[in-house]
Amino acid sequence: MTRKPLFFLFALSLFSLLVSLYRLGSRDVPRTFWEPQRPGETVLVDLGENRSVGRISCFFGLTRESAYRIEYSEDGVTWRKGPEMKPDWVFRWEHVDGPFSGRYFKIVVEQPRGMLGEVAFFEVGSSRPLPIASVTALSASEGYERLFDEQAIAQYERSYLTGTYFDEIYHARTAFEHLRRLPPYEWTHPPLGKLIIALGVALFGMNPFGWRIMGVVFGTLLVPVVFFLARLFVPEEHALFAAALFTFDFMRFVQARIATIDTYVVFFVLLSFLFLFRYFLHGAEDREGLRLLFLSGLFFGLGAATKWTAVYAGLGMAVLFVVHHGLRIKRNPLHGGHFLRRVLPFAMLFFLFIPACLYFLSYIPYLLVPGYTFRDVFRLQLSMYRYHHDLKATHPFASPFWEWPVMARPIWLYKGEGLPKGYISSIVSFGNPALWWTGGITVLFALVTPAFLKRQGVFWILVAFFSQYVPWMLVPRITFIYHYYGCVPFLAVLLGVFFAWLEEDNPRARIWRWVLLGGAVVLFVLFYPILSGLPVSRAYVARFLRWFPSWTFFSGGE
């Protein structure tokens, strides 16, 4: 690899990293928590004088059905019953609105199963927390003073910058539970993805930046992986094109910035295909060939330990493996004996035994929880299967598989609060039309154009693509557009191969490659606000971004 392409690849990766880090999430969230032990525990707060409190904000940590009641008084003798605070989310600010007129406020524990962080009182018309004169434990376990020790970072409004959103309430909290050796809340997927999130939490704390940073790292690394995958089949210029196209994909950007596990499984699956393709191109079972096959199996195992969807990719790899060696046997019948004696045993070792070991090793954090045994881990596998097979849930942004390539139903992940009139803050996950629509057309073109289909790598790429797509056609449970995420890198690679093929006989066609990439960049810039949560004019989104009625980026009342 020459210096110039290396520079451009580094620049693409750096751009991806920096753009993803911008407004990723705050580290300034409450770090200390009160964990009441019994119902009836009460903390008395004195504001120093009578105040008209318009809002009470609370930061809830890990919680399982906890509940608190607010009472308030002007003289400390006659008390009024206030609202109940029951968190629907974890590691996020919640609030109850008044007005509540009083000097004294009681926080009474009704259900103690949870961690309560900071509590802040805001006067009517103000978004700055009121000063606390004193805090007294009427009947409270130790640590109650932690409720008011970080008032400088108290938040009046909820925001993705200072708390969880969408499925982070499952994955981020489970990462925290693994670190604390607590029973995991999210068990419907294998643990490795949550353990990777936990690494970020261990390094940077249990805050939005901490639980999202590893996704950004892996999302950035996807860019060079796409380059090296495309480079197997095309010149560096076209491999850079594929990597650049994927860099500006909306879904890669959005999914990398949320603490869910999809980016990790896409990363591992892509690496598995990369090393499998390199093994095919190497064409021998010498030391280097077996090393490549081992690496493919290793990353397949890591993918399966992250999410079962990696097994779909494994089916595609099996098809390619059989076809590859079938063709070798057809060319040289003696290869059949070599295949049975040497190739097949190593393939079973690398793609069955090692992945199985990695899968169950990922459950070590479960075994560190008091009371958990190997039997529980095995039972959990059946429970996972039943959950996904029998899931009957509905969702307003669910999308069947046939809608994904045309992006008929993007998934709206986040809606901001407390913005100036006429402004919205949204995070929506879907694809860059320049990549998804053009890539989808190229897939169809490849299927009906033998000359292109026969080009080296095209068949492999198509099998990899469809192995991530076709199995979803058979899944009975509710599905979403982000289930198409694993297909998207192969669209970028296929487009790189297509333009390399097209330009061989028509060099002037390269202008269309630049037009497509330029279009992808322009679309990324235009749609950036609703991909990142950046506050933006509602009129701008309605006029320029909402291309179809099924694209929901804000609610009707905003």
NUGULUM-501897 format. One line per 10 residues: their letters; for each residue x, z, y of C-alpha. Coordinates in nm, 4 decimals. Each point is the difference from the previous one (the first is absolute). Layout:
# residues N
a> X/Z/Y | ...
# end
This chain:
# residues 558
mtrkplfflf> 0.0000/0.0000/0.0000 | 0.1491/-0.1064/0.3326 | 0.0234/0.2182/0.3071 | -0.2681/-0.1763/0.2060 | -0.2904/0.0428/-0.2473 | 0.1126/0.3566/-0.0605 | -0.0232/0.0666/0.3736 | -0.3509/-0.1447/0.0215 | -0.1127/0.1954/-0.3058 | 0.1371/0.3189/0.1523
alslfsllvs> -0.1767/-0.0813/0.3285 | -0.3312/-0.0544/-0.1805 | 0.0363/0.3267/-0.1879 | 0.0975/0.1901/0.3136 | -0.2961/-0.1461/0.1869 | -0.2315/0.1034/-0.2821 | 0.1419/0.3520/0.0026 | -0.0151/0.0527/0.3764 | -0.3485/-0.1442/0.0451 | -0.1267/0.2099/-0.2898
lyrlgsrdvp> 0.1551/0.3171/0.1410 | -0.1604/-0.0435/0.3422 | -0.2910/0.2452/0.0280 | 0.0262/0.0696/-0.3717 | -0.0999/0.3619/0.0348 | 0.0967/0.3247/0.1661 | 0.2172/0.2776/-0.1376 | -0.1561/0.2436/0.2456 | -0.2776/0.1428/-0.2130 | -0.0481/0.3641/-0.1014
rtfwepqrpg> 0.2588/0.1224/-0.2461 | -0.1265/0.3552/-0.0500 | -0.3247/0.0926/-0.1710 | -0.2173/0.3001/-0.0671 | -0.1267/0.0210/-0.3569 | -0.2818/0.2578/-0.0113 | -0.0531/0.1669/-0.3346 | -0.3619/0.1177/0.0044 | -0.3356/-0.0645/0.1708 | -0.0723/0.2077/0.3058
etvlvdlgen> 0.3513/0.0053/0.1420 | -0.0342/-0.0100/0.3774 | 0.2316/-0.0813/0.2888 | -0.0971/0.0970/0.3570 | 0.1176/-0.2219/0.2862 | -0.0035/0.1189/0.3623 | 0.0164/-0.2722/0.2667 | 0.0541/0.2590/0.2750 | -0.3177/-0.0875/0.1914 | -0.3307/-0.1741/-0.0521
rsvgriscff> 0.0426/-0.3702/-0.0576 | -0.2311/-0.2912/-0.0654 | 0.1599/-0.1401/-0.3139 | -0.0927/-0.3627/-0.0604 | 0.1941/-0.0585/-0.3204 | 0.1779/0.1963/-0.2710 | 0.2621/-0.2006/-0.1895 | 0.1480/0.1050/-0.3329 | 0.2762/-0.1507/-0.2086 | -0.0768/0.0318/-0.3683
gltresayri> 0.2712/-0.0206/-0.2621 | -0.0518/0.0012/-0.3740 | -0.3543/0.1073/-0.0671 | -0.2515/0.0138/-0.2811 | -0.3489/0.0676/0.1332 | 0.1114/0.2508/0.2633 | -0.2411/0.1000/0.2774 | 0.0196/0.2075/0.3183 | -0.2616/0.1263/0.2444 | 0.0395/0.0357/0.3761
eysedgvtwr> -0.1598/0.2865/0.1916 | 0.0345/0.0554/0.3736 | -0.0781/0.2683/0.2567 | 0.0331/0.0664/0.3718 | 0.0445/0.3792/-0.0299 | 0.1263/0.0542/-0.3551 | -0.3195/0.1869/-0.0908 | -0.2774/-0.2574/-0.0192 | 0.0970/-0.2921/-0.2197 | -0.1477/-0.3455/-0.0385
kgpemkpdwv> 0.0288/-0.2002/-0.3167 | 0.1930/-0.3206/0.0544 | 0.0579/-0.3059/-0.2194 | 0.1514/-0.0142/-0.3447 | 0.3293/-0.1821/-0.0487 | 0.0251/-0.1775/-0.3360 | 0.2819/-0.2545/-0.0221 | -0.0858/-0.3371/-0.1496 | 0.3662/-0.1071/0.0158 | 0.3390/0.1576/-0.0563
frwehvdgpf> 0.2996/0.0132/0.2336 | -0.2040/-0.1168/0.2937 | -0.1488/0.1414/0.3171 | -0.3735/0.0721/-0.0105 | -0.2166/0.1333/0.2797 | -0.3355/0.1537/0.0827 | -0.1581/-0.0526/0.3403 | -0.1775/0.2529/0.2211 | -0.0431/0.1117/0.2608 | 0.0724/0.3593/-0.1058
sgryfkivve> -0.0001/0.2482/0.2873 | 0.2106/0.3083/-0.0681 | 0.3227/0.1900/0.0231 | 0.0260/0.1104/-0.3620 | -0.0099/-0.2221/-0.3072 | 0.0001/0.0979/-0.3658 | 0.1238/-0.2222/-0.2802 | -0.1738/0.1251/-0.3143 | 0.1017/-0.1201/-0.3461 | -0.2957/-0.1077/-0.2128
qprgmlgeva> 0.1938/-0.1802/-0.2748 | 0.3730/0.0766/-0.0110 | 0.1304/-0.2859/-0.2134 | 0.2241/-0.1769/0.2464 | 0.2690/-0.0113/0.2652 | -0.1059/0.0318/0.3626 | 0.2599/-0.1061/0.2545 | -0.0319/0.0072/0.3752 | -0.3260/0.0873/0.1805 | -0.0388/-0.1011/0.3649
ffevgssrpl> -0.2751/0.0594/0.2574 | -0.0700/-0.2601/0.2683 | -0.1995/0.0670/0.3144 | -0.2861/-0.2340/0.0862 | 0.1440/-0.3069/0.1733 | 0.3600/0.0718/-0.1012 | 0.2225/-0.1286/-0.2794 | 0.2630/0.2723/0.0462 | -0.0251/0.3077/-0.2249 | -0.0987/0.3270/0.1643
piasvtalsa> 0.2609/0.2761/0.0022 | -0.0523/0.2763/-0.2556 | 0.0172/0.3559/0.1376 | 0.0168/0.1740/-0.3380 | -0.0730/-0.0410/-0.3694 | -0.1103/0.2931/-0.2161 | -0.0594/0.0271/-0.3732 | -0.3294/0.1827/-0.0545 | 0.0369/-0.0473/-0.3741 | 0.2459/-0.2764/-0.0729
segyerlfde> 0.2866/-0.0569/-0.2410 | 0.3495/-0.0526/0.1325 | 0.0890/-0.3162/0.1846 | -0.3098/-0.0193/0.2202 | 0.2188/-0.0205/0.3109 | 0.1111/-0.3450/-0.1171 | -0.3340/-0.1328/0.1207 | 0.1243/0.0127/0.3596 | 0.3777/-0.0441/-0.0155 | 0.0147/-0.3767/0.0683
qaiaqyersy> -0.2461/-0.0463/0.2855 | 0.2226/-0.2544/0.1760 | -0.0773/-0.2611/-0.2660 | -0.3749/0.0668/-0.0271 | -0.2065/-0.3197/0.0085 | -0.3332/-0.0525/0.1720 | -0.0780/-0.3200/-0.1927 | 0.0638/-0.1103/-0.3550 | 0.2501/-0.2814/-0.0460 | 0.1892/-0.1736/-0.2795
ltgtyfdeiy> 0.3127/0.1002/0.1942 | -0.0623/0.3689/-0.0682 | -0.1864/0.0038/-0.3303 | -0.1041/-0.1753/-0.3179 | -0.2310/-0.2991/-0.0206 | -0.1615/-0.2015/-0.2792 | 0.1517/0.0723/-0.3458 | 0.2832/0.2072/0.1458 | -0.2336/0.2931/-0.0570 | 0.0710/-0.0502/-0.3723
hartafehlr> 0.3554/-0.1288/-0.0223 | 0.1717/0.1925/0.2799 | -0.1552/0.3303/-0.1053 | 0.0972/-0.0618/-0.3632 | 0.3584/-0.0659/0.1080 | -0.0064/0.3380/0.1751 | -0.1474/0.1634/-0.3110 | 0.2782/-0.1419/-0.2174 | 0.2576/0.1535/0.2323 | -0.1762/0.3360/-0.0229
rlppyewthp> -0.0545/-0.0245/-0.3764 | -0.3754/0.0182/0.0455 | -0.2657/-0.1743/-0.2119 | -0.0134/-0.3606/0.1284 | -0.3219/-0.1044/0.1688 | 0.0434/-0.3761/-0.0535 | 0.0399/-0.0748/-0.3714 | -0.1638/-0.3446/-0.0300 | 0.3375/-0.1763/0.0272 | 0.3384/0.0888/-0.1545
plgkliialg> 0.2163/0.2352/0.2099 | 0.3030/-0.2068/0.1060 | -0.1534/-0.1388/0.3190 | -0.0958/0.3488/0.1167 | 0.3475/0.1251/-0.0894 | 0.1533/-0.2683/0.2230 | -0.2302/0.1150/0.2815 | 0.1114/0.3560/-0.0781 | 0.3611/-0.1025/0.0633 | -0.0915/-0.0920/0.3568
valfgmnpfg> -0.1854/0.3293/0.0387 | 0.2996/0.1922/-0.1343 | 0.2288/-0.1736/0.2509 | -0.2188/-0.0003/0.3122 | -0.2723/0.2576/-0.0591 | -0.3698/-0.0075/-0.0807 | -0.0997/-0.2121/0.2962 | -0.1198/-0.3598/0.0518 | 0.3537/-0.1305/0.0474 | 0.1202/0.1820/-0.3099
wrimgvvfgt> -0.2711/-0.1206/-0.2336 | 0.0154/-0.3616/0.1288 | 0.3726/-0.0646/0.0398 | 0.0710/-0.0954/-0.3608 | -0.2704/-0.2658/0.0133 | 0.1732/-0.1500/0.3037 | 0.3341/0.0007/-0.1828 | -0.1437/-0.1725/-0.3058 | -0.2056/-0.2393/0.2128 | 0.3166/-0.0999/0.1835
llvpvvffla> 0.1931/-0.0484/-0.3244 | -0.2694/-0.2392/-0.1190 | 0.1257/-0.2524/0.2566 | 0.3476/-0.0521/-0.1540 | -0.1500/0.0139/-0.3506 | -0.2248/-0.2952/0.0885 | 0.3052/-0.1812/0.1381 | 0.2043/0.0482/-0.3177 | -0.2974/-0.0962/-0.2151 | -0.0506/-0.3240/0.1926
rlfvpeehal> 0.3757/-0.0634/0.0074 | -0.0069/-0.0462/-0.3773 | -0.1829/-0.3298/0.0530 | 0.0670/-0.1244/0.3541 | 0.2801/-0.0207/0.2595 | 0.0680/0.2960/0.2274 | -0.1919/-0.1578/0.2879 | -0.3213/-0.0149/-0.1998 | 0.0541/0.3430/-0.1528 | 0.0295/0.1403/0.3523
faaalftfdf> -0.3223/-0.1801/0.0873 | -0.1793/0.1703/-0.2905 | 0.1391/0.3403/0.0982 | -0.0932/-0.0510/0.3655 | -0.3511/-0.1091/-0.0908 | -0.0449/0.3148/-0.2083 | 0.1499/0.2159/0.2760 | -0.2895/-0.0926/0.2268 | -0.2704/0.0522/-0.2589 | -0.2641/0.2415/0.1232
mrfvqariat> -0.0492/0.1784/-0.3309 | 0.3696/0.0636/-0.0582 | 0.0179/0.1625/0.3429 | -0.3171/0.2092/-0.0354 | 0.0534/0.1173/-0.3577 | 0.3613/0.0958/0.0732 | -0.1177/0.2341/0.2771 | -0.2577/0.1963/-0.1973 | 0.0828/0.2657/-0.2582 | -0.1496/-0.1744/-0.3007
idtyvvffvl> 0.1810/-0.1324/-0.3058 | -0.0666/-0.3748/0.0135 | 0.3223/-0.0990/0.1772 | 0.2079/0.1771/-0.2648 | -0.1591/-0.1767/-0.2953 | 0.0295/-0.3386/0.1757 | 0.3698/0.0705/0.0623 | 0.0725/0.0925/-0.3618 | -0.1998/-0.2919/-0.1426 | 0.1737/-0.2467/0.2302
lsflflfryf> 0.3427/0.1266/-0.1075 | -0.1038/-0.0212/-0.3638 | -0.0934/-0.3664/0.0400 | 0.3181/-0.0651/0.1996 | 0.2250/0.1197/-0.2824 | -0.2138/-0.1671/-0.2665 | 0.0321/-0.3340/0.1805 | 0.3747/0.0533/0.0324 | 0.0134/0.0680/-0.3740 | -0.1823/-0.3269/-0.0687
lhgaedregl> 0.2408/-0.1916/0.2247 | 0.3005/0.1681/-0.1624 | -0.1200/-0.1336/-0.3351 | 0.2040/0.2178/-0.2346 | -0.0155/0.3439/-0.1611 | 0.3560/0.0970/0.0811 | 0.0852/0.3171/0.1877 | -0.1205/-0.1386/0.3343 | -0.3213/-0.1359/-0.1490 | -0.0852/0.3328/-0.1615
rllflsglff> 0.0820/0.1810/0.3243 | -0.2507/-0.2174/0.1861 | -0.2620/0.0521/-0.2699 | 0.0605/0.3760/0.0125 | -0.0444/0.0089/0.3786 | -0.3241/-0.1939/-0.0297 | -0.1318/0.2488/-0.2537 | 0.1236/0.2933/0.2068 | -0.1911/-0.1050/0.3105 | -0.3034/-0.0881/-0.2091
glgaatkwta> 0.0071/0.3568/-0.1300 | 0.0298/0.1422/0.3502 | -0.2954/-0.2135/0.1055 | -0.2116/0.1213/-0.2916 | 0.0917/0.3594/0.0862 | -0.1353/-0.0672/0.3493 | -0.3242/-0.1825/-0.0738 | -0.1515/-0.1553/-0.3091 | -0.0363/-0.3341/0.1799 | 0.3675/-0.0583/-0.0852
vyaglgmavl> -0.1156/-0.0511/-0.3586 | -0.1828/-0.3117/0.1227 | 0.3370/-0.1339/0.1104 | 0.1378/0.0940/-0.3404 | -0.2504/-0.2328/-0.1625 | 0.1267/-0.2837/0.2184 | 0.3589/0.0846/-0.0893 | -0.0897/-0.0070/-0.3689 | -0.1531/-0.3463/0.0393 | 0.3089/-0.1287/0.1794
fvvhhglrik> 0.2312/0.1619/-0.2547 | -0.1804/-0.1626/-0.2939 | -0.0147/-0.3409/0.1716 | 0.3687/0.0171/0.0965 | 0.1219/0.0779/-0.3492 | -0.2540/-0.2331/-0.1582 | 0.1519/-0.2874/0.1965 | 0.3509/0.1105/-0.0980 | -0.1011/0.0050/-0.3669 | -0.1573/-0.3447/0.0382
rnplhgghfl> 0.3286/-0.1349/0.1395 | 0.2091/0.1871/-0.2558 | -0.1761/0.1312/-0.3130 | 0.2971/0.2253/-0.0750 | -0.0957/0.2063/0.3051 | -0.2966/0.1322/-0.1997 | 0.2216/0.2160/-0.2183 | 0.2009/0.1148/0.3000 | -0.3245/0.0894/0.1757 | -0.1217/0.2183/-0.2877
rrvlpfamlf> 0.3338/0.1703/-0.0644 | 0.1247/0.0619/0.3543 | -0.2460/-0.0917/0.2744 | -0.3226/0.1557/-0.1246 | 0.1467/0.3456/-0.0820 | 0.1546/0.0260/0.3460 | -0.3203/-0.1238/0.1635 | -0.2008/0.2696/-0.1799 | 0.2557/0.2600/0.1033 | 0.0034/-0.1082/0.3644
flfipaclyf> -0.3725/-0.0701/0.0480 | -0.1652/0.2521/-0.2311 | 0.2223/0.2957/-0.0832 | 0.1774/0.0450/0.3345 | -0.3186/-0.0459/0.2099 | -0.1812/0.2480/-0.2259 | 0.2800/0.2525/0.0556 | -0.0044/-0.0569/0.3767 | -0.3774/0.0321/0.0039 | -0.0039/0.3386/-0.1667
lsyipyllvp> 0.3054/0.1219/0.1907 | -0.2022/-0.0561/0.3173 | -0.2326/0.2749/-0.1236 | 0.2698/0.2683/0.0077 | -0.1484/0.1447/0.3244 | -0.3234/0.0596/-0.1927 | 0.1877/0.1973/-0.2628 | 0.1556/0.2157/0.2724 | -0.3470/0.1211/0.0999 | -0.0810/0.3279/-0.1778
gytfrdvfrl> -0.2437/-0.0604/-0.2829 | 0.0583/-0.3753/-0.0405 | 0.1197/-0.1289/-0.3396 | 0.0871/-0.3323/-0.1627 | -0.3490/-0.0015/-0.1469 | -0.1463/0.0061/0.3506 | 0.2134/-0.2997/0.0970 | -0.1214/-0.2010/-0.2989 | -0.3617/0.0964/0.0635 | 0.0422/-0.1095/0.3587
qlsmyryhhd> 0.0690/-0.3580/-0.1095 | -0.3423/-0.0225/-0.1631 | -0.1599/0.1558/0.3076 | 0.1714/-0.2593/0.2202 | -0.1307/-0.2837/-0.2129 | -0.3525/0.1384/0.0010 | 0.0117/0.0507/0.3760 | 0.0951/-0.3599/0.0778 | -0.2228/-0.1477/-0.2693 | -0.3117/0.2020/0.0838
lkathpfasp> 0.0365/0.0191/0.3791 | -0.3364/-0.0885/0.1558 | 0.0808/0.0812/0.3627 | -0.1019/-0.2225/0.2883 | 0.1782/-0.0591/0.3289 | -0.0988/-0.1956/0.3128 | 0.3332/-0.1854/-0.0048 | 0.0170/-0.0750/-0.3706 | 0.0923/-0.3583/-0.0781 | -0.0192/-0.1917/-0.3324
fwewpvmarp> 0.2966/-0.2036/-0.1152 | -0.1375/-0.3384/0.1092 | -0.0094/0.1155/0.3634 | 0.3641/0.1065/0.0218 | 0.1757/-0.3386/0.0459 | -0.2347/-0.0955/0.2850 | 0.0011/0.3534/0.1472 | -0.3781/0.0211/0.0136 | 0.0027/0.3801/0.0225 | 0.2992/0.1788/0.1564
iwlykgeglp> 0.0095/0.3740/-0.0583 | -0.0359/0.2158/0.3118 | 0.2269/0.3003/-0.0560 | -0.0075/0.1895/0.3286 | -0.2125/0.0461/0.3107 | 0.1449/0.1826/0.3016 | -0.1813/0.2550/0.2154 | -0.0075/0.1102/0.3618 | 0.1109/-0.3304/0.1514 | -0.0884/-0.1283/0.3483
kgyissivsf> -0.3266/-0.1882/0.0215 | 0.0350/-0.3553/-0.1233 | 0.3071/0.0734/-0.2147 | 0.0369/0.0374/-0.3741 | 0.2693/0.1049/-0.2454 | -0.0246/-0.1447/-0.3496 | 0.2132/-0.0599/-0.3066 | -0.1207/-0.2809/-0.2248 | 0.1669/-0.1303/-0.3155 | -0.0185/-0.3705/-0.0789
gnpalwwtgg> 0.2294/-0.3022/-0.0016 | 0.1644/-0.2325/0.2470 | -0.2098/-0.3201/-0.0176 | 0.3125/-0.2126/0.0398 | 0.1331/0.1394/-0.3273 | -0.3130/0.0778/-0.2003 | -0.2000/-0.3148/0.0677 | 0.2928/-0.2411/-0.0092 | 0.1431/0.1744/-0.3042 | -0.3335/-0.0152/-0.1799
itvlfalvtp> -0.0252/-0.3737/0.0660 | 0.3548/-0.0420/-0.1324 | -0.0947/0.1800/-0.3224 | -0.2854/-0.2469/-0.0511 | 0.2303/-0.2893/0.0882 | 0.2530/0.1138/-0.2605 | -0.2675/0.0155/-0.2692 | -0.1062/-0.3624/0.0545 | 0.3377/-0.1582/0.0832 | 0.2192/-0.0424/-0.3097
aflkrqgvfw> 0.3009/-0.1136/0.2038 | 0.0026/0.3271/0.1918 | -0.1002/0.2148/-0.2969 | 0.3026/-0.1262/-0.1936 | 0.2415/0.1073/0.2724 | 0.2173/0.2893/-0.1095 | -0.1605/0.3343/0.0670 | -0.3498/-0.1184/0.0904 | -0.1508/0.0767/-0.3406 | 0.1694/0.3411/-0.0047
ilvaffsqyv> -0.1283/0.0833/0.3476 | -0.3534/-0.1051/-0.0910 | 0.0006/0.2152/-0.3139 | 0.1285/0.2949/0.2034 | -0.2701/-0.0610/0.2610 | -0.2863/-0.0314/-0.2461 | 0.1190/0.2983/-0.2046 | -0.0662/0.2089/0.3107 | -0.3346/-0.1661/0.0686 | -0.1838/-0.1062/-0.3167
pwmlvpritf> -0.0225/0.3499/-0.1581 | -0.2057/0.1165/0.2989 | -0.2642/-0.2541/-0.0980 | -0.0656/0.2121/-0.3091 | 0.0011/0.3404/0.1692 | -0.3541/0.1438/0.0242 | 0.0760/0.2643/0.2632 | -0.0197/-0.0314/0.3786 | 0.2875/-0.2011/0.1501 | 0.1522/-0.0578/0.3444
iyhyygcvpf> 0.1990/-0.2699/0.1727 | 0.3228/0.2011/-0.0275 | -0.0102/-0.0572/-0.3768 | 0.1193/-0.3521/0.0896 | 0.3170/0.1425/0.1571 | 0.2132/-0.0610/-0.3101 | -0.0792/-0.3732/0.0140 | 0.1090/-0.0500/0.3602 | 0.3816/-0.0050/-0.0439 | -0.0390/-0.2799/-0.2527
lavllgvffa> -0.2024/-0.2008/0.2522 | 0.2938/0.0245/0.2411 | 0.2496/-0.1024/-0.2689 | -0.2205/-0.2895/-0.1125 | -0.0232/-0.1277/0.3573 | 0.3785/0.0111/0.0247 | 0.0277/-0.2070/-0.3173 | -0.2715/-0.2391/0.1196 | 0.1740/-0.0810/0.3276 | 0.3360/-0.0408/-0.1737
wleednprar> -0.1652/-0.2499/-0.2370 | -0.1837/-0.1777/0.2813 | 0.3063/-0.0344/0.2205 | 0.2117/-0.1578/-0.2731 | -0.1784/-0.3331/0.0522 | -0.1239/0.0629/0.3527 | 0.2486/0.2000/0.2102 | -0.2288/-0.0235/0.3014 | -0.2481/0.2239/-0.1820 | 0.2169/0.2966/0.0964
iwrwvllgga> -0.1795/0.0035/0.3355 | -0.3136/0.1150/-0.1825 | 0.1973/0.2855/-0.1515 | 0.0894/0.1184/0.3479 | -0.3568/-0.0500/0.1190 | -0.1289/0.2161/-0.2855 | 0.2548/0.2740/0.0633 | -0.0651/-0.0121/0.3737 | -0.3718/0.0283/-0.0676 | 0.0599/0.3037/-0.2203
vvlfvlfypi> 0.2021/0.1677/0.2770 | -0.2620/-0.0754/0.2655 | -0.2801/0.1321/-0.2201 | 0.1959/0.3177/-0.0731 | 0.0430/0.0625/0.3725 | -0.3672/-0.0732/0.0730 | -0.1294/0.2249/-0.2773 | 0.2643/0.2727/0.0378 | -0.2301/0.2470/0.1820 | -0.2518/0.0172/-0.2860
lsglpvsray> 0.2778/0.0170/-0.2589 | 0.1775/0.2903/0.1659 | -0.2688/0.2127/0.1647 | 0.1270/-0.0896/0.3475 | -0.2815/0.0550/0.2547 | -0.1329/-0.3349/0.1167 | -0.2924/-0.1441/0.1901 | -0.3105/-0.0318/-0.2150 | -0.0817/-0.3245/0.1796 | 0.3368/-0.1485/-0.1020
varflrwfps> -0.0587/0.0827/-0.3658 | -0.3587/-0.1266/0.0061 | 0.0921/-0.3255/0.1724 | 0.3314/-0.0967/-0.1555 | 0.0420/0.1849/-0.3314 | -0.3419/0.0301/-0.1616 | -0.0143/-0.3499/-0.1426 | -0.2816/0.0667/-0.2472 | -0.3003/0.2370/-0.0044 | 0.1364/0.1721/-0.3130
wtffsgge> 0.3188/0.0997/0.1829 | -0.0769/0.3522/0.1187 | 0.2560/0.1400/0.2427 | -0.2178/0.2415/0.1995 | -0.3448/0.1570/-0.0164 | -0.2952/-0.1254/0.1996 | -0.0105/0.3104/0.2175 | 0.3553/-0.0345/0.1307
# end
